[in-house]
Amino acid sequence: MLIVKRLNNYGKDRPGSVAALGVFDGLHLGHRAILGKLTAVARRLRHDSVTVTFDPPPQSVLSPGKTPGFLTSPEEKERLLETAGVDVLAVIKFSQEVASLSPEDFVERILVGQLHVSHAVCGSDCGFGRGRSGNLGLLRKLGRRHGFKVTEVKPRRLAGQKISSTAVKEALLRGELGKANRMLGRPYSIPGMVVKGQGLGREMGYPTLNLRPHYPLKLIPASGVYAAAARVGKAALGGMLYIGDRPTVGGRGLSIEFHSLEGRPPRGTGRIEVSLFEYLRPDRRFQGLDELAKAIGRDAVRAGLRLRKTRKTRLI
């Protein structure tokens, strides 16, 4: 997949691209439906399939501090888009200037002037331009004016609820991991680096790897214990993930710790990515380390049972 961060003359050199526009945070099943239509139309027309997105995410510029975080980092988004078969990722640097563009100016400058699109693919509720004031109807009108076609993709639903990035975030923050994963079509994951911890887990017989997310704006799910699997270097390990402020030992600040149920993980620092499969219980304060260790033992049994089921479906 080609990644383009300066469109400039891209459209002049490769005219006729088929474009999908959006933030695509999470690349959930609704987004995947749009990308499926995008790549199908592009193959039929023998043009590039182009996903147009923004960095930084518009919400982080327009409403800083008012979002619980984002489901995918730029690196995760690139990987998932490539897996979906997209030819080109066009990344627009989002700024107040870009935010102030009217829908008409946005289409004329980006889709027409820089991309020279022949076709645009979008969801029924797509929004573009200043305050997301542009909608599907306006995009069709502008398409007729500038000579490109528009294909609408209906929203995907889960148990009657529209699948959206907001719905996935709300589910994760409520501890409804199963619902969030079904909307995503994959386990929610947290990539990061292994950092040095205090070694309290090792003292209780449950050594952990402490994780610091790569992406500072990454959404961290509800505090508690999860059945999870981690990739550490070349190793893939089933285990448990703890998210919380360690109230039993008077911890301060958020801690994210992975315990392997499948042998000792590599020591030291390095890359780690943890995928979450089941929310086992919320975080709580125990009377002491003995009671905490017993609770962790029960968590380990439940996590092991869940991971065995997961392996049967080949998710790990």
Residue, then its C-alpha position, 0 to 999 in steps of 0.5 A: m500500500l502506498i502512503v501519500k502525505r503530500l497529495n500535490n500532483y498525485g491526481k495529475d499523475r494517476p487520475g481517476s482514483v476511487a476515494a473513501l473519506g473519513v477518520f476510520d477510527g477503529l476500522h470496525l465492520g461498518h468501515r470494512a463494508i465501505l472499504g469492501k465497496l471501495t476496492a470492488v469499485a476500484r477493481r472494476l474501473r481499474h483505478d486506484s482505491v484511495t482512503v482519505t483520512f486525517d492526522p492528527p484526528p480532527q477531534s483532537v484538534l477541535s475538542p482537545g481533552k474531550t475525547p476518551g481516546f482513539l481506537t487505532s493509532p496511525e500505525e495500526k490504521e495503516r496495517l489494517l487498511e493494507t490488510a483490507g486491500v486498499d491501494v493508497l492511503a492519503v493522509i491529510k494533515f488536519s489543522q484549523e485551516v482544513a477544518s474551516l474549509s466549506p464542504e464545497d471547497f473541501v471537495e473542490r480542493i482535495l477530491v477534485g483538485q488533488l485526487h482527480v477522483s472518478h468515484a467517491v464511496c461513503g457511508s449514509d451518514c458521511g460528513f465533510g467540510r466545516g463542522r461536518s456540514g457536508n452530507l451525502g446529498l451534497l456530495r452527490k450534487l457536487g459529484r454531478r457538478h465536477g464529474f464524479k460518481v458517488t456510491e452509498v454504503k448502508p450502515r452495519r448493525l449489531a443487535g439493532q444498534k448502528i456500528s460506529s466508533t463511538a459505540v465501540k468506545e462506549a462498550l470498551l469503557r463499560g467493560e462490554l468487551g464482547k460487544a466491542n470486539r463483535m463490532l470491530g470484527r477482531p479483538y481490541s488490542i493495545p500495542g506498546m513497549v515493555v517498561k520496568g515495573q516494581g516487581l510486586g507481581r513476581e513477589m506474589g508468584y504472578p510476574t508481569l510485563n508492564l506495558r506503556p502504549h505507543y500511542p498517547l491518545k490510545l483508548i484504554p478500556a475499563s479498569g479490571v482483569y482481562a483474558a488476553a494474549a500478547r505478542v512479545g518479540k516472536a513469542a505469542l503468549g496467552g495470559m491475563l491483562y490487568i488495567g487499573d491503579r492497583p488500589t490494594v498496594g496504594g498504587r498511583g496512576l494507571s498501570i497496564e500489566f500482562h501475566s503469561l499463563e504459558g511460560r516465562p516471557p522474554r525479559g527486559t524491554g521491547r515491543i509488545e501487543v496485547s489483544l483482549f478476549e474477555y472482561l473477567r472482572p472489574d478492579r477492586r481493593f483487597q484486604g491484603l496481598d494474600e487475598l489479592a493473590k487468591a483472586i489472581g489465581r481465580d482469574a488465571v483459571r477463568a482466563g485459561l478456560r477462555l483462551r482454550k475456547t479462543r484457540k479452538t476458533r483460531l483467534i490466537 
